[in-house]
Amino acid sequence: RRLLDDLGGTDDEGRPTLDGWKVRVEDGCVILPWKGGRTNRVAEEFALRLQRETGCLISDREHGRLIEPEQLVGLVRREAAAG
């Protein structure tokens, strides 16, 4: 919850969002949309921070594969590349 508060907001019904995209929690899993019309770097950053703090796995449920943290950009790497 702390990471969601640090990086996200809430929708009109008080549910958590990351860069305006809804976040769901189901059966102990946090479900984040980060690909779509554009890549959600805030959601990637959340996934990276959560993985660092908990050691959890990052998975792509749609394609049935694990995502390595190095495959994500997040916010820090994007800012470093731009600077």
Steps between C-alpha positions, in 0.01 A plus 500: 500500500787737579644465150159563345466813713850616398449454126129501436167657552141387520208496262159658566403199714817508712668201332876519444642609165846539350525777242121485471486125434308282747686266734339179626596274789379140469605198707813676627605614152519860383377523143639794304428593142821646357469424132220619279484801276814613683734361762416609855842585648345577840360145515841366396662703777249360750579144387876564528472648850267225619737233366801665668322524836331159506687276255170425326482375144387724217291307251327567172176310559374554147804330344583260786856615559712655772638850455852574620541841667762591239227483234314793657589866474300661779554867584862513618653346190289717273605818683867391492483438126342840439748687724 
